[in-house]
Amino acid sequence: MTEIIIATNNPGKVKDFKVILEPKGFMVKSLADFPHIPDVEETGTTFEENALLKAEAVSTHLGKIVLADDSGLEVDALNGEPGVYSARYAGMDKDDRKNIQKVLERLQGIPEKKRTARFVCVLAVVDPAGERFTVRGTCEGTIAFEPVGDNGFGYDPIFYVEEKQRTMAQLSKEEKSEISHRGNAISQLTNQWEMLSRKN
């Protein structure tokens, strides 16, 4: 089984990756398995830059193949915000509830048709031999008027998915992986599995 390290401490993200990657024969580990690795500062201005920063730093540190993601929410009526600042939109403590509240407050008075948004996930893969690439996945939706659902994490409770007629937080893990930005991005890595297996 090929080991792949996901450069995150976020248990929600790790769960998402396990659902998608383990059936493909990957043993998924995360930064929780390597507590000695220092935090990587996300100083990039794009999802691509941040994902590569994380993947390169962790791969250099461990000498292993690393997959990092940078993901977030882009709301059209807010000119693409929160974007790369999604996790810390309402402050550095990365509080999901406060972040959701800030988005809803900023969208007050905006009608349903103009509440279009998308989740974006950029995956960066870096291996010790120096190979590196990124892929981008998206999931289109609208911002609900209030949080609904107990599954998922982040902005899932206010992200309404038209084709499922529910918010992301009302979907099972399997349903979410079928349509999510992360699942979408991982499906684009299909051509790279051979390279990942060979390099590890």
Secondary structure, 3 states (H helix, E strand, C coil): CEEEEECCCCHHHHHHHHHHHHHHCEEEEEHHHCCCCCCCCCCCCCHHHHHHHHHHHHHHHHCCCEEEEEEEEEEHHHCCCEHHHHHHCCCCCCCHHHHHHHHHHHCCCCCHHHCEEEEEEEEEEECCCCCEEEEEEEEEEEECCCCCCCCCCCCHHHEEEHHHCEEHHHCCHHHHHHHCHHHHHHHCCHHHHHHHHHHC
